[in-house]
Every structure is written in C-alpha cells, then in structure tokens.
Amino acid sequence: MPWNGVKLNSGDVIPQLGYGTWKIPPKEAVDQITQAVHVGVTHIDTAQNYGNEAETGQALKENGLPRSSVWITTKFSGRKSVEESIKDSLNYLGVKFVDLYLIHGPPMAEGNIPGLWEKFEKIQADGSAKSIGVSNFNVEELELLLRNAKVVPAVNQILLHPYIYAQQKPIIDFCHKEGIAIEAYSPLIPITKVPGGPVDKPLQKISKRTGATYDQILLAWNKAKGSIVLSSSSKRSRLEGYMKAGDIELTEEEIAEIDAAGAKGSDSWFIEDVVPKSNSTGRTLTVIILAAVSLTATIAVWAAAHVFNLV
C-alpha cells in the first residue's frame, strides 16, 4: 500500500502513517498497539506524558518485532532533565535508542529554547535518538531555535486538519523552507468532533467518486500535503481502512475544495493537547492547549492557549 516513507533531513526514513498513543489508557495500550502492528503499522508515536511508554515497549517486545522494522517516537516532558528523561524513556520502551525524540512543546524549554535544543543535539550525538525534532512550535519559536542550532529539527509535529490548515499555513511553509518535515496529529477532527461542518460536502463528493470513507479521505488529504500522519483507533476495521487510505489519490481540484471548505470554518471545534512542565519546586504544571474556530458573519479564529493547573 503506498503509504510512503518520508526522508527526513537527518537521512532517516520515517513511515508516513503512524499510530498515535495519546489518550490510550496504559491498561489498554498493549492490546491496541498489538492490533495496530498486526494490521501493518510500523510507526508508533508515544510520549512521556502519555504514561504508556512501558506498555508500548511491552507490546513491541511481545510481538517479536526486530528493532530495525519499527519506528519509535517519544517526547520530552520537562519533568526531569533531558539526560534523565531520555534514559527513562529508553528503559520504559526497552530499546537502546528511539528513532525520533521531540520537545513536546515550547513550555518544556522554560524560556530557553536554544539551551534545551543544544541538549537535544547531544542526545542525538550520543546515539540515544537517531533524529530529533519539536512539536507545537510556531514560526517565531523555530526561528529562535535555529539561530544557534547545529542540527535543524527533523520534524515539527502539529495539529493539522482542514479547519486549522489556513491558520497553520505559515508554520507549514516555514518548515518546508527550512527542510523540516510536518507531522500531523488529530487529522480526523472534522468528523470526530464537528461532523456536519463545511468540509463534509467535499468529503461526500469524493466518497461517491472513490468509495472511500470520510476518515480515509482526510488521511489522504494530509498525505497529499506531504505530511507524516498520526491517527489511532481501537477498532481493527478502522485501522485497516487507514492503511488502505494510502491508495487514495485526490485530484488537485478535490484538494482545493477541501481547503476552501476548511477555510470557512465549522460551527465550533475543540482539541486539547496536554504537555507537562516542571516548575522550580518540582511540581508539574499541566498545559492544556485549547483551540477553537467559530463561524459567524465573518470567521473568527481564536485560541485559548496554555491553561495551567497545578497537580
């Protein structure tokens, strides 16, 4: 199935379709990851903050996968030092290295993005991570990182679906210019959170032409944009459909129709991503990144970002 590998600026090739483990409870993670592996997924995305690194490692071990046949991504939480964190992740995952290690979000840097990135470069140099990158970084934050960087981030993992595409276009264009691959999470928001929005119309039209389901078309749209795509499901049939989505070729006209419908926004959409950050007392701040799009006489785009709760 033509889900291609994407060659990163590090020289490594990442499978274009990945299985995201965000929001999968640890007690369900082994079974769900095993199911994903059985349908042919070879790219697993986890994070320290997801609380399921150990279960991810257990699933991969139980399935007897050679290390060379699976791509593992995890993310730095900021709870400990970079050196301690990567060591913990490798122990939980039961591997000697991860294929991709990401800064889960700018707050992890605690005001010193260049300093944190320098530590990431050392992690790559010592072989603990083959590629290094970021997540949820905007243009200004990447510009700051790149000023003194010896290594350009391989990836910027961001929220990406048709309703947010216009807002994300500046960071997408910047990353393409700098040779940074875009990795899309939550690509199915238009149908999982806000069905009935403007994007439904082109999805329906394309579905009639191709016989594809709406979720397959949204994955194919991201593929057409050149993105690495992360998604998940507890249902085997859906995962099999995701794999088949790689066969779908959208026309330029269809891609443009989805873009235009996405730019109209939806009545509302909501997505959260939780990234932990340690304060000076060692307690953890939970950063809840909220975003919403509202459709009125004119489209109002707003974001309520960084709502903090002490835990």
Steps between C-alpha positions, in 0.01 A plus 500: 500500500653831401543667835848615415797548722594865548872576495592738782784751496688260730506247216263262678177388334187518716186301412241754384215347701546467873293369789456764769466384860368828645196439724545122496484382864804296603282194575376501139822603329657155454193356328440806282861535389513125431192536281659789310815297441293206374335714231840616379579822687875537556508850652398549864478846656501530879614752762611515861187695581270236352599260777516199268865473395547179700192345342619609157829323562320192632280479191794527263695238695208256516450528126862407438563786262864550399609844617585596144142439383321744729525879534464630857436864583478635853498847653676692776263602782716744695446315827867413530817603319536402136770250591285332767189512285645326196654236726159439661330479162751250364458286811121507479502423129764230537718634219849646464383795291186667371462592136361845578510706822286813516467801726130458581440874495674836548411515874738208554789739435407721797597812309823363353421331169861522366636350822259209495567436132874484566431216745290326237790524256717320757235227536517444125879507500523230767267272305201506734284651225560461127298811415387792714217746456230712657125509545254790512766760405400814312714701258647732763595211727667312217686812389635536853605135508672517161716806575769296673395146411757259363223256407178604328195328655396202290131542579245744638198303621191723491122495505392476137165448333298705247341733757840609635698482176475871415619595849785249488610593147773747614673239716455234230659727238783596737575136579502405133744784430732383777481132410294406807238230445144562619340230711122531542312396811121492547437494122143373539360789709254606225308174536574394858432833673292708260316288245264698282741786434594647159763232433232232490383613155828432313550184705162374384581583138838328513351200679255451214785506247743278686287288731727611784377585848525852640785408734697347214452815292624724782811284536549512123468881513781518755705258292448725197638791704817299556437453871595209718165399650414373848169344586364219714197285564405213726317337208693273267272576204578870525873437522477285189317787333775740602755275335292490180474880501851507361355376171271801459615764253315829529488735203634853531143623469385279788786615721412862423133435581591356840733795565226749412242325715743483789568874473129565560541349842251297693237602752757405760785265552707418801819312554729473797851381540649449842869563551659506846748757619692500826521815706781592738347298786494184293122490477347451159301755310255352255478713190170460324515648155157591382398619158166590352362630177165676491294572191306829515431757228876504465725222618641571844803295588605495859713290726491465874853372549691381804247447776706392800398268786731401784497128563 
